[in-house]
Structure formats: structure tokens, C-alpha cells
Amino acid sequence: MLKMAIITGFLSKTKDRFHEYNQPLDLDGKFKLMTEMEGFDGVEIVYPYEVNNAAETKALLKKHKLKVAAVNVNVKAEPEFRNGGLTSLDKKIRNKAVRFIKGAKDFAEAVGADKVTCCPLGDGYEFAFQHDYAVAWKHLAETFGAAGSYKTKIPLFIEYKPSETRGRCFLDTAAKTLCLLNDIGIKEMGVTLDFGHSTYGNENPAEALVLLAESDYRYYIHINDNDGKWDWDYFCGTKHFLEYVEFLYYLKKYKYKDYLTSDTSPTRWDIKEVFEANSRMSNRI
């Protein structure tokens, strides 16, 4: 059996520009719902908005017999991060973003998690001449380097995405993210590969996986699917079944032992059925 986890924010109320979906649940309620699903024992929890009390979180993990696949640190929601936290021209704002990631590492250590993952969705641009790309890259290397060098026993994984919240994110491909890690030069870092981000970013997820697996860095996996045009976070195999088969083939070839974490949004569909479909699909291929 594959190790399966869920980003717990999707177990509660979510919303888009037009509608809200599902009922709000506290952390205890989300964890309880997870125990009712077949095939899952891991959670990816979002710091500092979903979780920030380590003792309470650890007690709930023990109560529901769950493990932490990763602590996901949000560096986009603060008002001053709307134009980019890690690449802001204001050093105070960049420092705050670094503090968020370091805080996530402290939290991960306290609850027994083995990694922190960060998707810098606020760091990017929309128009020509909006940014000095060399300066932005320098700031990415400095800020992620400062965060990555802190408590290296809890490695920092960087998740790339083509767009959202920005028209184009600075870190939009596996190759570019590896280039950044090479510039930083900290081996205790890695890349989070989201199947859907790779797909709508015009990558072949299996090829991106091989690129990461052949590098000097660790990798961590988010699973979902979309139509290749937008990050819809459908359940696995709905649009790219054969590509998902190939993706799992290479995960097995490279003996991936970490969690496959569902970054999947149930919206109009039954929460339990959506995530159990991910588990069945992944384990039966």
C-alpha cells in the first residue's frame, strides 16, 4: 500500500469567486473525518492559519492516530505579502516571510513532522517591466536560503506553480526550481511536485519527476488532476489517466517511500468519496 495523506484544508469549507462548498470543521473535526476514510493515515497541515498551537495539534494527532506528512507554510495571505513576500523590495517584508518559514520549521519539529513545504504563490508578476528578474531571483535565493539553512534536520521543500495568485509565478517549473536550489546550495532542501501544477504548466509530470529523482535533492508529491488549462484540483485520473499511470510507474521505479498527498478540492462532490477515489486509483495501478 502507498502512503496516502490529505491537505486538511480541503476537508472543510472551501470557496471560489462564486460559491462556498461544504461545512466548516475545526481541526478535531477534520481529523475525525479522515479516520472515516479508507487508505489514509497522513495529514498536511497549514501553518500558521489552520494550525499554530503545537501541543493541541500533537494531542489531536495522537487522538486520531494520524501522522504529519508535511507542514505547509502559507506566505501569501498576509496583506503585505500580496505583491510578494519572499521577493518584496522591502527587506522587512522579506524578513517576515522568512520568519514564517522558520516558524513552520519550529512547529514541525514540535509536532514530529519531517518536512516543511512552501509554495510562493504571491511571488511573481503580471506585466512586462513589472520586475527586475535578476533582483527577484537574488531575493528568492537569499530568502529561501535563509529559511532552508535554519534547522536543516527539518528540510524545506519548495512547491512550484505556473500561476495563481500571480499571473506568472517566478517558480513555475521543476527545472527552474532545481536551478534555484543549485544556486542556494543547501542539500537539505527539496521540491514539492504537484501533478496538477505540472500538467497545466505544460510539463509532463513523469518527466519532471525523473528530473527531480536524478538530482541531488529530495522530492515530495501532491496528487490531483485538471484539464491542462487551470488548477482545478480534480481527483486523480479524471483527465490524465495514462499520464498518471506513467507518473506512478516512475515513482515506483525510483522507490519513492514518502506520502502521496491529495491536494484535491471536493467542491461539488462528496468529500469522503473524492479522497477515497484518489487512494483506490493510486493503489490499484
ABEGO torsion letter per residue (X at the ends): XBBBBBBAAAABBBBBAABBBEBBBBAAAAAAAAAABBGBABBBBBOAAABABAAAAAAAAAAAGBBBABBBBBAAABAAAAAEAAABABAAAAAAAAAAAAAAAAAAAAAGBABBBBBBAABEBABBGABBAAAAAAAAAAAAAAAAABGAABBBBBBBBABOABABBABABAAAAAAAAAAAGBAABBBBBBAAAAAAAGBBAAAAAAAAAABABBBBBBBEBBAGABBAGBBBGAABAAAAAAAAAAAAAAGBABBBBBBBBAEABBAAAAAAAAAAAAAAX
